[in-house]
Amino acid sequence: MSMWAALGAVFDLNQPAHYVHWHFFQMSVANVSVIIAMLIVFALAILLPFPGARRRAAERRARERGSAPGAGAAGEEATGGRAA
């Protein structure tokens, strides 16, 4: 039995879809759930900090004070020799 046949056994697609009705609004429950999931992921992407943001901010503050950790040749190698 292939993987797709196993998924077909989990979801019964041989029946009509369920719909959400609200005045003029009509959409299938599957589409509403996908839209809600996309909105949640979008909100989390806006609200959560980027990975490493605190580390980069600490390095930037240290450079501004002139005491960057790993300054010198090792610091240039770590950043590829470019100034940030």
Order of alpha helices (4+ residues) and beta strands (2+ residues): alpha-beta-beta-alpha-alpha-alpha
